[in-house]
Amino acid sequence: MSSLLRCGVRHFGGRGFRLRSAPRCSRVFGSGSWESPPGGSPRWGDGRRQRSAFVWAAGATAVLAGLGLMRRAEMKEQPRRQRELQQMEPEKPWGKKDEEDLARLCEGFMAPPVSGLRELRDRRGDMRSRMELLIMETQSQVCNALAQVDRGAAFTVDRWERKEGGGGISCVLQDGEIFEKAGVNVSVVFGHLSEEAAQQMRSRGKTLKTKSGKLPFCAMGVSSVIHPKNPYIPTIHFNYRYFEIEDADGAKQWWFGGGTDLTPTYLNEEDAIHFHKTLKDACDQHNPELYPKFKKWCDEYFYIKHRGERRGIGGIFFDDLDSPSKEEVFQFVQSCAKAIVPCYIPIVKKHSQDKFSPKEKLWQQIRRGRYVEFNLVYDRGTKFGLATPGSRIESILMSLPLTARWEYMHLPPENSKEAEILEVLRHPKDWAQ
């Protein structure tokens, strides 16, 4: 079930959101209700390459799935459980101020949290609650930044529910002054993995013990693709996700995944350096080995094999990240999420008034055709989602641009600006040095 709402959403610069209905904020969502407030680095190593990927649930955003060329990223200084026990602190009593702080935080979200305040409060120390709050906050921060840049634009806020368990919030801006299409999705889903999904995970090296053929799981993430109108403003994609499975013996397996990457129509080296250095700074807060490893992984994953070129100039990409500890990986993901706005919005502002010709707009449409090709031909998350009964098609296809173009045997002139970007897409560069 889906509802379009403006519950707990702040206006941006006096402009609101395009909505068809606005349920009362006291409406109960899931197990909780929307309530108003009362007044020296360890080593990160890499392991085996894995070929298949899994979209965590039907109805969740396909972009959240992560997708092929999977490799496990690990840190092996000491057993993970030992590290987590060392970091555990006694949970502090939950007071009135904590209640108010949580309610105030959620009040700034685009819509009520999927899990509801009561549930988030009751399992406040659990990673599922912490990750849900992070992705909700990331969605709000990105939508705020986009709306402030795109004067007069309005987001459609679509809060949907998944009958198998969970739901999500899709925020989409279309035909704005700056952005042709910008979507920022949050999904929080839970239930039982199908046998097909369990088999795919086993093929990735997961050891799963089912009870009566069932595997309880919980998965959540934030994902976005932003397509600007101006050819000199690049497209950005990001997603950050968390997955948790419970075995028959009660043991839980968990991992994080995600990344941020940039797809320009025309190459601007200053923009590329700014984007990559911002991501590198976020990674370096945790370990200087992370950025080069995840940058290379990104270049490998976003490769359009039949064209012999990358989708864009890369960024970072990782999946199956489950060490050194849950807390340390979460802190890393949090740093990456916080880098989204500063790595992209300055580039948007810089080029928002750039003039462009019909020829340059046509080249943008051709490059968007390549974007569509990758998403529909190679993105395993998209393909799996489209083939899964009960999937939420609107969320899966949110990543596609409003318009794209294919021309027969199109080849840009030698030494042109169009040829310049193709050279970089065929031979990735190290922009952060």
C-alpha positions as CSV (number, residue, x, y, z in Angstrom):
1,M,0.0,0.0,0.0
2,S,1.3,3.4,-0.9
3,S,0.3,6.9,0.4
4,L,1.5,10.3,-0.6
5,L,1.9,12.5,2.4
6,R,3.4,15.6,4.0
7,C,3.6,14.4,7.6
8,G,6.5,15.8,9.5
9,V,8.1,17.3,6.4
10,R,9.7,20.8,6.6
11,H,9.2,23.3,3.7
12,F,12.2,24.3,1.8
13,G,12.5,28.1,1.4
14,G,8.7,28.5,1.6
15,R,8.0,25.8,-1.0
16,G,6.4,22.5,-0.1
17,F,6.0,19.1,-1.6
18,R,3.7,17.9,-4.3
19,L,1.3,15.6,-2.5
20,R,-2.1,14.0,-3.1
21,S,-3.0,13.3,0.4
22,A,-1.8,14.1,3.9
23,P,-2.7,11.6,6.6
24,R,-2.7,12.8,10.2
25,C,0.6,12.5,12.0
26,S,-1.0,10.4,14.7
27,R,-1.7,7.6,12.3
28,V,-0.1,4.3,13.3
29,F,2.5,3.0,10.9
30,G,3.7,-0.6,11.4
31,S,4.3,-1.4,15.1
32,G,4.9,2.2,16.2
33,S,3.2,5.5,15.8
34,W,4.2,9.0,14.6
35,E,4.5,11.1,17.7
36,S,5.2,14.8,18.1
37,P,7.8,15.8,20.7
38,P,6.5,17.3,24.0
39,G,7.8,20.7,23.9
40,G,46.3,3.8,14.3
41,S,43.9,2.1,12.0
42,P,43.4,-1.6,11.7
43,R,43.8,-3.2,8.3
44,W,41.0,-3.6,5.8
45,G,41.8,-6.4,3.6
46,D,40.0,-8.1,0.7
47,G,39.1,-11.6,0.0
48,R,37.5,-13.6,-2.7
49,R,35.7,-12.2,-5.7
50,Q,32.1,-13.2,-6.0
51,R,30.0,-13.1,-9.1
52,S,26.4,-12.9,-8.1
53,A,24.4,-10.6,-6.0
54,F,21.1,-10.5,-4.3
55,V,18.4,-7.8,-4.0
56,W,17.4,-8.1,-0.4
57,A,13.7,-8.2,-0.9
58,A,10.9,-7.9,-3.4
59,G,9.5,-4.4,-3.2
60,A,12.7,-2.8,-2.0
61,T,14.6,-0.4,-4.1
62,A,16.7,-2.3,-6.7
63,V,19.5,0.2,-6.4
64,L,20.1,-1.0,-2.9
65,A,21.1,-4.4,-4.0
66,G,24.6,-4.3,-4.8
67,L,25.3,-6.3,-7.4
68,G,27.9,-8.2,-9.3
69,L,31.7,-8.6,-9.1
70,M,31.2,-9.1,-5.3
71,R,34.2,-9.3,-3.1
72,R,34.2,-9.6,0.6
73,A,36.0,-6.8,2.4
74,E,37.5,-7.9,5.7
75,M,39.7,-6.9,8.6
76,K,41.4,-9.7,10.4
77,E,43.2,-8.3,13.4
78,Q,41.1,-10.3,15.9
79,P,37.9,-12.2,16.0
80,R,34.9,-9.9,15.3
81,R,32.9,-11.1,18.3
82,Q,35.9,-10.3,20.6
83,R,36.2,-6.8,19.2
84,E,32.5,-6.2,19.6
85,L,32.5,-7.4,23.2
86,Q,35.4,-5.0,24.0
87,Q,33.4,-2.1,22.6
88,M,30.1,-2.9,24.3
89,E,29.0,-0.5,27.0
90,P,26.1,-0.9,29.4
91,E,22.9,0.6,27.9
92,K,22.0,3.9,29.6
93,P,18.5,4.4,31.0
94,W,16.1,6.0,28.5
95,G,15.0,9.4,29.8
96,K,12.6,12.1,28.8
97,K,15.3,14.1,27.0
98,D,16.2,11.0,24.9
99,E,12.5,10.7,23.9
100,E,12.4,14.4,22.9
101,D,15.7,14.1,21.0
102,L,14.5,11.1,19.0
103,A,11.1,12.7,18.2
104,R,12.9,16.0,17.2
105,L,15.2,14.1,14.9
106,C,12.4,12.2,13.2
107,E,10.3,15.4,12.9
108,G,12.9,16.6,10.3
109,F,12.5,13.5,8.1
110,M,10.7,13.5,4.8
111,A,8.0,11.2,6.3
112,P,7.5,9.1,9.5
113,P,10.1,6.4,9.9
114,V,9.1,3.0,8.5
115,S,9.5,1.3,11.8
116,G,7.8,3.9,13.9
117,L,9.1,5.9,16.9
118,R,8.0,3.3,19.5
119,E,9.9,0.5,17.8
120,L,13.0,2.6,17.2
121,R,12.9,3.6,20.9
122,D,12.4,0.0,22.2
123,R,15.4,-1.3,20.2
124,R,17.4,1.9,20.2
125,G,20.8,0.1,20.7
126,D,20.2,-2.3,17.9
127,M,22.0,-1.7,14.6
128,R,18.8,-2.0,12.7
129,S,17.4,1.1,14.5
130,R,20.7,3.0,14.2
131,M,20.9,2.3,10.5
132,E,17.3,3.2,9.8
133,L,17.8,6.6,11.5
134,L,21.0,7.1,9.5
135,I,19.3,6.4,6.1
136,M,16.3,8.5,7.0
137,E,18.5,11.4,8.0
138,T,20.6,11.0,4.8
139,Q,17.5,11.1,2.7
140,S,16.3,14.3,4.4
141,Q,19.7,16.0,4.1
142,V,20.0,15.2,0.4
143,C,16.5,16.3,-0.4
144,N,16.9,19.5,1.6
145,A,20.1,20.3,-0.4
146,L,18.6,19.5,-3.7
147,A,15.4,21.6,-3.0
148,Q,17.5,24.5,-1.9
149,V,19.5,24.4,-5.1
150,D,16.5,23.9,-7.4
151,R,14.5,27.0,-6.8
152,G,10.8,26.4,-6.9
153,A,11.1,22.6,-7.1
154,A,8.9,20.2,-5.1
155,F,9.4,16.6,-4.1
156,T,6.7,14.0,-4.3
157,V,6.9,12.1,-1.0
158,D,5.5,8.5,-1.4
159,R,5.3,6.4,1.7
160,W,4.7,2.8,0.7
161,E,4.2,-0.5,2.6
162,R,5.3,-4.0,1.7
163,K,2.7,-6.6,2.6
164,E,5.4,-9.2,3.4
165,G,6.9,-6.8,6.0
166,G,8.3,-3.3,6.1
167,G,8.1,-0.6,3.5
168,G,9.8,2.6,2.3
169,I,9.7,6.2,1.4
170,S,10.3,7.4,-2.1
171,C,11.1,11.1,-2.7
172,V,11.1,12.1,-6.3
173,L,11.6,15.5,-8.0
174,Q,10.7,15.8,-11.7
175,D,11.0,18.7,-14.2
176,G,12.6,21.1,-11.8
177,E,14.6,24.1,-12.9
178,I,18.0,22.3,-12.2
179,F,17.0,18.7,-12.0
180,E,15.2,16.8,-14.6
181,K,14.7,13.8,-12.3
182,A,16.0,13.3,-8.8
183,G,15.0,10.3,-6.7
184,V,16.0,9.5,-3.1
185,N,14.6,6.2,-1.7
186,V,14.6,4.7,1.7
187,S,13.6,1.0,2.1
188,V,13.3,-1.0,5.3
189,V,12.1,-4.6,4.7
190,F,11.9,-7.8,6.7
191,G,10.5,-11.3,6.5
192,H,11.8,-14.6,5.3
193,L,14.2,-15.2,2.4
194,S,12.9,-17.4,-0.4
195,E,14.8,-20.6,-1.1
196,E,16.0,-19.0,-4.4
197,A,17.4,-16.0,-2.5
198,A,19.0,-18.3,0.0
199,Q,20.7,-20.3,-2.8
200,Q,22.0,-17.1,-4.3
201,M,23.5,-16.1,-1.0
202,R,25.1,-19.5,-0.6
203,S,26.7,-19.1,-4.0
204,R,28.3,-15.9,-2.5
205,G,29.9,-17.9,0.3
206,K,27.3,-17.4,3.0
207,T,26.7,-20.4,5.3
208,L,23.0,-20.4,6.0
209,K,21.2,-22.9,8.3
210,T,17.4,-22.8,7.7
211,K,14.7,-23.8,10.2
212,S,11.7,-25.4,8.5
213,G,13.1,-24.0,5.2
214,K,12.9,-20.4,6.4
215,L,15.5,-17.7,7.0
216,P,14.4,-14.5,8.9
217,F,16.1,-11.4,7.5
218,C,16.0,-7.6,7.8
219,A,17.4,-5.2,5.2
220,M,17.5,-1.5,4.8
221,G,19.2,1.2,2.8
222,V,19.1,4.6,1.1
223,S,19.6,4.9,-2.6
224,S,19.5,7.8,-5.1
225,V,20.1,8.8,-8.7
226,I,20.0,12.4,-9.6
227,H,19.8,13.5,-13.3
228,P,20.3,17.3,-13.9
229,K,19.0,19.2,-17.0
230,N,22.3,21.0,-17.7
231,P,24.8,18.8,-19.6
232,Y,27.6,20.4,-17.5
233,I,26.2,19.1,-14.2
234,P,27.0,15.4,-13.8
235,T,24.6,12.7,-12.7
236,I,25.3,11.2,-9.2
237,H,24.3,7.8,-7.8
238,F,24.7,6.6,-4.2
239,N,23.4,3.8,-2.0
240,Y,24.2,2.6,1.5
241,R,22.6,-0.5,2.9
242,Y,22.6,-3.0,5.8
243,F,21.6,-6.7,5.7
244,E,21.0,-9.1,8.6
245,I,20.0,-12.8,8.6
246,E,19.2,-15.1,11.5
247,D,20.2,-18.7,11.2
248,A,18.2,-21.7,12.6
249,D,20.4,-21.7,15.7
250,G,19.7,-18.0,16.4
251,A,23.1,-16.7,15.2
252,K,23.0,-13.6,13.1
253,Q,25.0,-12.8,10.0
254,W,25.3,-9.2,9.0
255,W,27.1,-7.0,6.4
256,F,27.1,-3.5,4.9
257,G,27.4,-2.3,1.3
258,G,27.2,0.8,-0.7
259,G,29.0,3.5,-2.7
260,T,28.8,6.9,-4.4
261,D,29.8,7.5,-8.1
262,L,29.6,10.3,-10.6
263,T,28.6,10.3,-14.3
264,P,29.5,13.5,-16.1
265,T,28.4,14.2,-19.7
266,Y,31.5,16.4,-20.2
267,L,34.8,16.1,-18.3
268,N,35.7,18.8,-15.9
269,E,38.9,17.8,-14.1
270,E,38.4,20.2,-11.3
271,D,35.0,18.6,-10.5
272,A,36.4,15.1,-10.8
273,I,39.2,16.0,-8.3
274,H,36.8,17.6,-5.9
275,F,34.4,14.6,-6.0
276,H,37.1,12.0,-5.5
277,K,39.1,13.9,-2.9
278,T,35.9,14.4,-0.8
279,L,35.2,10.7,-0.8
280,K,38.9,9.9,-0.1
281,D,38.8,12.2,2.9
282,A,35.7,10.3,4.2
283,C,37.5,7.0,3.8
284,D,40.8,8.2,5.2
285,Q,39.1,9.0,8.5
286,H,39.0,5.2,9.0
287,N,41.9,3.8,7.0
288,P,44.0,5.2,4.1
289,E,43.8,1.8,2.3
290,L,40.1,2.0,1.9
291,Y,39.7,4.6,-0.9
292,P,42.1,3.1,-3.5
293,K,40.6,-0.4,-2.8
294,F,37.0,0.8,-3.2
295,K,37.7,3.2,-6.0
296,K,39.1,0.3,-8.1
297,W,36.1,-1.8,-7.2
298,C,33.8,0.9,-8.4
299,D,35.6,1.2,-11.7
300,E,35.3,-2.6,-12.2
301,Y,31.7,-2.8,-11.3
302,F,30.3,0.1,-13.4
303,Y,31.7,-1.3,-16.6
304,I,29.5,-1.5,-19.7
305,K,31.1,-4.6,-21.3
306,H,29.4,-4.3,-24.7
307,R,30.6,-0.7,-25.1
308,G,34.0,-1.1,-23.6
309,E,33.6,1.8,-21.3
310,R,32.6,2.7,-17.7
311,R,29.3,4.3,-16.9
312,G,31.1,7.3,-15.4
313,I,34.3,8.4,-13.7
314,G,33.7,6.2,-10.6
315,G,33.9,7.0,-6.9
316,I,33.7,4.2,-4.3
317,F,31.9,0.9,-4.2
318,F,31.9,-2.0,-1.6
319,D,29.8,-4.9,-0.5
320,D,29.8,-7.7,2.0
321,L,31.7,-5.5,4.5
322,D,31.5,-7.3,7.8
323,S,34.7,-6.5,9.7
324,P,36.5,-5.5,11.9
325,S,33.3,-4.9,13.9
326,K,29.7,-3.9,13.3
327,E,30.3,-0.5,15.1
328,E,33.5,0.3,13.1
329,V,31.8,-0.5,9.7
330,F,28.8,1.5,10.7
331,Q,31.0,4.5,11.5
332,F,32.6,4.2,8.1
333,V,29.3,4.0,6.3
334,Q,28.1,7.0,8.3
335,S,31.2,9.0,7.1
336,C,30.5,8.1,3.5
337,A,26.8,9.1,3.8
338,K,27.8,12.5,5.3
339,A,30.2,13.1,2.3
340,I,27.3,12.9,-0.3
341,V,26.2,16.6,-0.1
342,P,29.7,18.2,0.1
343,C,31.0,16.0,-2.8
344,Y,28.2,16.9,-5.2
345,I,26.3,20.1,-4.3
346,P,29.2,22.5,-4.9
347,I,29.5,21.0,-8.4
348,V,25.8,21.6,-9.1
349,K,26.1,25.2,-7.9
350,K,29.2,25.8,-10.0
351,H,27.5,24.8,-13.2
352,S,23.9,25.7,-12.6
353,Q,24.0,28.8,-14.8
354,D,26.3,27.4,-17.5
355,K,25.1,27.9,-21.1
356,F,24.7,24.9,-23.4
357,S,23.8,24.3,-27.0
358,P,21.3,21.8,-28.6
359,K,24.4,19.8,-29.7
360,E,25.6,19.5,-26.1
361,K,22.1,18.5,-24.9
362,L,22.0,15.8,-27.6
363,W,25.3,14.4,-26.3
364,Q,23.8,14.3,-22.8
365,Q,20.9,12.3,-24.1
366,I,23.2,9.8,-25.8
367,R,25.2,9.4,-22.6
368,R,22.0,8.8,-20.7
369,G,21.3,6.0,-23.1
370,R,24.5,4.3,-21.8
371,Y,23.2,4.8,-18.3
372,V,20.0,3.0,-19.2
373,E,22.0,0.2,-20.9
374,F,24.0,-0.4,-17.7
375,N,21.1,-0.4,-15.4
376,L,18.9,-2.7,-17.5
377,V,21.6,-5.0,-18.9
378,Y,24.2,-5.3,-16.1
379,D,22.8,-4.2,-12.8
380,R,21.9,-7.4,-11.2
381,G,19.7,-5.7,-8.6
382,T,17.5,-4.2,-11.3
383,K,17.2,-7.5,-13.2
384,F,16.4,-9.5,-10.1
385,G,13.8,-7.0,-9.0
386,L,12.1,-6.9,-12.4
387,A,11.9,-10.7,-12.3
388,T,10.6,-11.0,-8.8
389,P,6.8,-11.2,-8.2
390,G,5.6,-8.4,-5.9
391,S,8.5,-6.0,-6.6
392,R,7.8,-2.3,-6.5
393,I,8.5,-1.4,-10.1
394,E,8.3,2.4,-9.6
395,S,11.1,2.2,-7.1
396,I,13.2,-0.2,-9.2
397,L,13.0,2.1,-12.3
398,M,13.4,5.3,-10.3
399,S,17.1,5.4,-11.4
400,L,16.3,5.8,-15.0
401,P,16.3,9.3,-16.6
402,L,13.2,10.9,-18.0
403,T,14.7,11.0,-21.4
404,A,17.5,9.3,-23.3
405,R,18.6,8.8,-26.9
406,W,20.2,6.2,-29.2
407,E,21.7,7.1,-32.5
408,Y,22.9,4.6,-35.0
409,M,26.7,4.4,-35.2
410,H,27.2,7.6,-33.3
411,L,30.9,8.6,-33.0
412,P,32.1,12.0,-31.7
413,P,34.8,13.9,-33.7
414,E,38.4,13.2,-32.8
415,N,39.8,15.7,-30.2
416,S,36.4,17.0,-29.3
417,K,35.0,17.5,-25.8
418,E,32.8,14.5,-26.4
419,A,35.8,12.3,-27.3
420,E,37.6,13.6,-24.2
421,I,35.1,12.1,-21.8
422,L,35.1,8.8,-23.7
423,E,38.9,8.5,-23.3
424,V,38.5,8.7,-19.5
425,L,35.6,6.2,-19.5
426,R,37.7,3.7,-21.3
427,H,40.8,4.4,-19.2
428,P,40.0,5.4,-15.6
429,K,42.2,7.9,-13.9
430,D,43.3,8.4,-10.3
431,W,41.7,11.7,-9.5
432,A,42.6,11.9,-5.8
433,Q,46.4,12.0,-6.1
